[in-house]
Amino acid sequence: MKTIVVYKSKTGYTKKYAEWIAEELNCDIKENASLADIIGYDMIILGGGVYAGGLNGLKLITKNLDKLSDKKLILFAVGANPGRDKDLIPYWNRLLSEEQQKSMGHFFLRGGFDFSKLKGADKLMMSMIKKHLQKIDDPSDDDKGMLDAYDTPVDFTDKANIKELLEYAKKQM
């Protein structure tokens, strides 16, 4: 089965996972892909960072579902949060219909956070989030960890995190 991993990465965490997945599946890989880049493949694995509650790059799939209806589609979202079900279920429900969730594999892979790598609007948005976090009277451990990460970058990427996605992909082949 002809497979490609496509991704959008702003700070490198998604890129790292995309490269590991492509290496393990021995398949093609492309950053910032277009429909023309993916249409000739049987399986498309799309990865992107979690930004403002969305998935960077997802529009490539959702805007072209009619053209990709005969493809196996797998999504992976990369974010700094721990990826707890209480957060991920509403996240995927916002991004994908129930039917899309059933037909597409979708996975969360823990990435990292490095404020110094952010630019423009992303840096501005995260600066506003930092100010908000600093005002919380009784911050959670996650809030404290996020505040610490502004000064000391964190990287939670781990090749072991792609295991479930790889197993799913191999079953689709």
NUVOGU-713164 format. One record per residue (C-alpha): residue number from 1; x, y, z. Coordinates in steps of 0.1 Angstrom, whole numbers, plus 2048, in hexadecimal, padded with zeros to 3 digits. Last residue first. Example, Ala and Ser with C-alpha at 12.3 -4.5 7.8 and 13.67 -1.06 7.14 Angstrom:
2
+-----+-----+-----+-----+
! seq !   X !   Y !   Z !
+-----+-----+-----+-----+
!   2 ! 889 ! 7F5 ! 847 !
!   1 ! 87B ! 7D3 ! 84E !
+-----+-----+-----+-----+
# end
This chain:
173
+-----+-----+-----+-----+
! seq !   X !   Y !   Z !
+-----+-----+-----+-----+
! 173 ! 7EA ! 7EB ! 832 !
! 172 ! 7D0 ! 7F7 ! 84B !
! 171 ! 7DD ! 7E0 ! 866 !
! 170 ! 800 ! 7EF ! 861 !
! 169 ! 7F2 ! 812 ! 866 !
! 168 ! 7E1 ! 808 ! 887 !
! 167 ! 800 ! 7F8 ! 895 !
! 166 ! 815 ! 816 ! 88A !
! 165 ! 7FC ! 82E ! 89C !
! 164 ! 7FE ! 819 ! 8BC !
! 163 ! 824 ! 819 ! 8BC !
! 162 ! 829 ! 83E ! 8B4 !
! 161 ! 82E ! 848 ! 8D9 !
! 160 ! 84C ! 830 ! 8DC !
! 159 ! 860 ! 848 ! 8C6 !
! 158 ! 85E ! 861 ! 8E2 !
! 157 ! 857 ! 886 ! 8E0 !
! 156 ! 852 ! 896 ! 903 !
! 155 ! 868 ! 8B4 ! 8FC !
! 154 ! 867 ! 8D1 ! 914 !
! 153 ! 875 ! 8F4 ! 911 !
! 152 ! 880 ! 905 ! 931 !
! 151 ! 874 ! 929 ! 936 !
! 150 ! 851 ! 926 ! 926 !
! 149 ! 851 ! 901 ! 930 !
! 148 ! 84E ! 90B ! 955 !
! 147 ! 82C ! 91B ! 94E !
! 146 ! 820 ! 8FC ! 93C !
! 145 ! 82B ! 8E6 ! 95A !
! 144 ! 819 ! 8FD ! 972 !
! 143 ! 7F9 ! 8FB ! 95D !
! 142 ! 7FC ! 8D5 ! 95B !
! 141 ! 801 ! 8D3 ! 980 !
! 140 ! 7E1 ! 8E7 ! 985 !
! 139 ! 7E2 ! 90C ! 98D !
! 138 ! 7D1 ! 919 ! 9AC !
! 137 ! 7CE ! 93F ! 9A8 !
! 136 ! 7D1 ! 93F ! 982 !
! 135 ! 7DF ! 961 ! 977 !
! 134 ! 800 ! 953 ! 96A !
! 133 ! 7ED ! 93A ! 954 !
! 132 ! 7DB ! 957 ! 943 !
! 131 ! 7FC ! 96A ! 93D !
! 130 ! 80B ! 94A ! 92E !
! 129 ! 7ED ! 946 ! 917 !
! 128 ! 7F1 ! 969 ! 90A !
! 127 ! 816 ! 962 ! 903 !
! 126 ! 80B ! 942 ! 8F2 !
! 125 ! 7F5 ! 956 ! 8DB !
! 124 ! 810 ! 96F ! 8D3 !
! 123 ! 82A ! 954 ! 8CC !
! 122 ! 812 ! 942 ! 8B5 !
! 121 ! 808 ! 963 ! 8A3 !
! 120 ! 82C ! 96B ! 89B !
! 119 ! 846 ! 950 ! 8A1 !
! 118 ! 84B ! 933 ! 8B9 !
! 117 ! 86D ! 922 ! 8BD !
! 116 ! 876 ! 934 ! 8DD !
! 115 ! 856 ! 928 ! 8EE !
! 114 ! 862 ! 904 ! 8EC !
! 113 ! 846 ! 8EB ! 8F3 !
! 112 ! 844 ! 8C6 ! 8EF !
! 111 ! 835 ! 8A9 ! 8DD !
! 110 ! 81D ! 890 ! 8EA !
! 109 ! 80D ! 87B ! 8CF !
! 108 ! 7E8 ! 87B ! 8CA !
! 107 ! 7D9 ! 862 ! 8B2 !
! 106 ! 7BD ! 860 ! 898 !
! 105 ! 7B6 ! 843 ! 881 !
! 104 ! 79C ! 84E ! 869 !
! 103 ! 77B ! 83C ! 860 !
! 102 ! 76B ! 83C ! 883 !
! 101 ! 777 ! 85F ! 88C !
! 100 ! 76A ! 86C ! 86A !
!  99 ! 747 ! 85D ! 871 !
!  98 ! 746 ! 86D ! 894 !
!  97 ! 74F ! 88F ! 883 !
!  96 ! 773 ! 89B ! 887 !
!  95 ! 784 ! 8BA ! 896 !
!  94 ! 76D ! 8C3 ! 8B3 !
!  93 ! 767 ! 89E ! 8BD !
!  92 ! 78D ! 898 ! 8BB !
!  91 ! 793 ! 8B3 ! 8D5 !
!  90 ! 776 ! 8A9 ! 8EA !
!  89 ! 784 ! 886 ! 8ED !
!  88 ! 7A8 ! 892 ! 8F1 !
!  87 ! 7A4 ! 8A7 ! 910 !
!  86 ! 792 ! 88E ! 927 !
!  85 ! 7A6 ! 872 ! 916 !
!  84 ! 7C7 ! 881 ! 922 !
!  83 ! 7E0 ! 88C ! 909 !
!  82 ! 7FC ! 897 ! 920 !
!  81 ! 7FD ! 8BB ! 911 !
!  80 ! 81A ! 8C5 ! 8FB !
!  79 ! 808 ! 8BD ! 8DA !
!  78 ! 80B ! 8A8 ! 8BB !
!  77 ! 7EC ! 89D ! 8A8 !
!  76 ! 7ED ! 87E ! 893 !
!  75 ! 7D5 ! 876 ! 877 !
!  74 ! 7D0 ! 856 ! 863 !
!  73 ! 7BE ! 854 ! 842 !
!  72 ! 7BA ! 835 ! 82C !
!  71 ! 7B0 ! 842 ! 80A !
!  70 ! 791 ! 83B ! 7F4 !
!  69 ! 77F ! 85A ! 801 !
!  68 ! 79D ! 871 ! 7FB !
!  67 ! 78D ! 886 ! 7E0 !
!  66 ! 76D ! 88B ! 7F3 !
!  65 ! 780 ! 891 ! 813 !
!  64 ! 794 ! 8AE ! 803 !
!  63 ! 78C ! 8CB ! 81A !
!  62 ! 78F ! 8B5 ! 839 !
!  61 ! 7B0 ! 8A5 ! 82F !
!  60 ! 7C5 ! 8C4 ! 826 !
!  59 ! 7B1 ! 8D7 ! 840 !
!  58 ! 7C2 ! 8C2 ! 85B !
!  57 ! 7E4 ! 8D3 ! 856 !
!  56 ! 7E8 ! 8E0 ! 879 !
!  55 ! 7CF ! 8CF ! 890 !
!  54 ! 7B8 ! 8E6 ! 8A3 !
!  53 ! 7B3 ! 8F0 ! 8C7 !
!  52 ! 7C6 ! 911 ! 8C3 !
!  51 ! 7E4 ! 8FD ! 8B5 !
!  50 ! 7E9 ! 8D8 ! 8B8 !
!  49 ! 806 ! 8CE ! 8A2 !
!  48 ! 802 ! 8BB ! 882 !
!  47 ! 803 ! 898 ! 874 !
!  46 ! 7F3 ! 888 ! 856 !
!  45 ! 7F6 ! 864 ! 84C !
!  44 ! 7E9 ! 85D ! 829 !
!  43 ! 7E4 ! 83A ! 81D !
!  42 ! 7DD ! 830 ! 7F9 !
!  41 ! 7F3 ! 84B ! 7EA !
!  40 ! 7EF ! 85D ! 7C9 !
!  39 ! 7DA ! 87A ! 7D7 !
!  38 ! 7F5 ! 884 ! 7F0 !
!  37 ! 80C ! 89D ! 7DF !
!  36 ! 7F0 ! 8AB ! 7C9 !
!  35 ! 7DB ! 8B2 ! 7E8 !
!  34 ! 7F7 ! 8C8 ! 7F5 !
!  33 ! 812 ! 8BE ! 80E !
!  32 ! 822 ! 8D6 ! 828 !
!  31 ! 83D ! 8BC ! 831 !
!  30 ! 840 ! 89C ! 81D !
!  29 ! 848 ! 878 ! 827 !
!  28 ! 84A ! 858 ! 812 !
!  27 ! 848 ! 836 ! 821 !
!  26 ! 85E ! 81D ! 834 !
!  25 ! 843 ! 818 ! 84E !
!  24 ! 85B ! 81C ! 86B !
!  23 ! 86F ! 838 ! 859 !
!  22 ! 84F ! 84A ! 850 !
!  21 ! 842 ! 848 ! 874 !
!  20 ! 864 ! 854 ! 882 !
!  19 ! 865 ! 871 ! 869 !
!  18 ! 842 ! 87C ! 871 !
!  17 ! 849 ! 87A ! 896 !
!  16 ! 867 ! 891 ! 893 !
!  15 ! 855 ! 8A9 ! 87C !
!  14 ! 838 ! 8AB ! 895 !
!  13 ! 851 ! 8B6 ! 8B0 !
!  12 ! 864 ! 8CE ! 89A !
!  11 ! 857 ! 8F0 ! 8A5 !
!  10 ! 83F ! 8FA ! 889 !
!   9 ! 837 ! 8D8 ! 87A !
!   8 ! 81F ! 8D0 ! 85F !
!   7 ! 81D ! 8AC ! 854 !
!   6 ! 819 ! 892 ! 839 !
!   5 ! 821 ! 86D ! 83C !
!   4 ! 81C ! 85A ! 81C !
!   3 ! 812 ! 837 ! 814 !
!   2 ! 80F ! 821 ! 7F5 !
!   1 ! 800 ! 800 ! 800 !
+-----+-----+-----+-----+
# end
